[in-house]
Amino acid sequence: MELKTPLYDAHVRYGGRIVPFAGYLLPVQYEGVIAEHLAVRQKVGLFDVSHMGEITMKGKGALASLNHLLTNDFTKMPVGKVRYSIMCYEDGGVVDDLLVYKFGEEDYYIVVNASNRHKDFEHMKKNILEDTQIEDISDSVAQVALQGPQAYNVVRKLMKEEDIPMKYYTAKRDVDIAGMNCLISYTGYTGEAGYEIYTANENVEKLWDLLIEAGKEFGLVPCGLGARDTLRLEAGMPLYGHEMDETISPLETGLDFGVKMNKEEFIGKKGIEERGEPKICRVGLAIVDKGVLREHQDVYVGDEKIGHTTSGTFSPLFKTSIAMALIDKKYSALDTIVEVDVRGRRLKAKVVELPFYKRER
Amino acid sequence: MFKNPEELKYTKTHEWVKEEDGLWVVGLTDYAQDALGDIVFVNLPEVGDEVKAGEVFSDVESVKAVSDVYSPVSGVVAEVNEAIVDDPSLVNGDCYGAWMIKVKDVSGTDDLLDAKAYEEVCAQEA
């Protein structure tokens, strides 16, 4: 039985088409994926991401625990920053990818994927060092994502200027939005500027309505999971279960920037080292023939199977099909022509640079 | 509510069909286009291809997914609607105007439903 997020009634009220996703009933779309996608690229969109998991980590041992559990290095992280990281198993396979917010030397806030939340928490509990307290607070926290070039103008109407995080991957906690206590970060999963706002379950429907109302003059539309997926794909952002899983190391899927191999120790370091230089890598594919690439399709050069697609869709921005694929490194040079088995038909595609889309700053 | 014009016949797999000047015109229903969402690609057979009632003759891609389209009749493709290949969103905009194929030499049909019976199929699936 799927759970409802605290925004379920709002989704129904706004005409969302509800589907089960990661154990929750969430809207896949409202007006349509293309319209919502383009609204986020050109104006601003609002997403319910309350299904995401939130775990707090506190105590004198919190920093050491993070550095032990995660692949990134948190040693010199300033308070108020957000950092992306991978969490690995001993063998270098990926448990999950996540965000770490730092609010104090002994006070961290971790955001994980909905479908991995329980697994992540168990893995953390088993592996934290001494003087570390963790708590899974997901069930009491709701989250919305306000994404798009007009996002700042929307929050500016509802918040004090000094409460708005101004730099990418920074956050502020205990800020006030219409009398509600919120946590806000300059983060997102769309490739656009924007914010993710966390608040208590009982506040979030009011927050949602306020943002919709405040955003009207800027062209804000509510957006579903469909647009969230096409937006993150254009932005070349990986998704657990697609671009990574327990069998793939973060280096094999091109997440080197979140893995500090010069760190003295972390779970998975040895496993990653033992795998040696990655033989596969993550590439972008743009279709050459007519059709749409999807996930889990085999990729060929001639008769040789060189890998598979991990995510694929029709790009509403580029009006053509794009995909990410894990393929043999030998064939990863830009402009290499490959063939993808699309339901028994071999369609030509070209290796292109990731991300497909990068916003102008 | 979905629009299901009285003068058309329907299949359980959400295609519509009508006989017009000896040709059987086939398209996707309102329910189908709505369920698919934004249609971005239509793969049609060629003129002269044979189609069989109840078998796949086309696939339609939306942003979200790919879906097979089944022929309501057996026969030979007489015309294909190139306009929807060039602009697949026409199917979302007017699914009963944006036909897919016209079939000649029809030798048989699938179990076809009238608008009322088809409405019940939609109600059950919704």
Chai-1 contact restraints between the chains, C-beta under 6 A:
chainA,res_idxA,chainB,res_idxB,connection_type,confidence,min_distance_angstrom,max_distance_angstrom,comment,restraint_id
A,G32,B,G37,contact,1.0,0.0,6.0,A-B,restraint_1
A,G32,B,D38,contact,1.0,0.0,6.0,A-B,restraint_2
A,V33,B,G37,contact,1.0,0.0,6.0,A-B,restraint_3
A,V33,B,D38,contact,1.0,0.0,6.0,A-B,restraint_4
A,V33,B,V63,contact,1.0,0.0,6.0,A-B,restraint_5
A,I34,B,D38,contact,1.0,0.0,6.0,A-B,restraint_6
A,G226,B,K64,contact,1.0,0.0,6.0,A-B,restraint_7
A,V292,B,F41,contact,1.0,0.0,6.0,A-B,restraint_8
A,V292,B,E61,contact,1.0,0.0,6.0,A-B,restraint_9
A,F314,B,V40,contact,1.0,0.0,6.0,A-B,restraint_10
A,F314,B,V63,contact,1.0,0.0,6.0,A-B,restraint_11
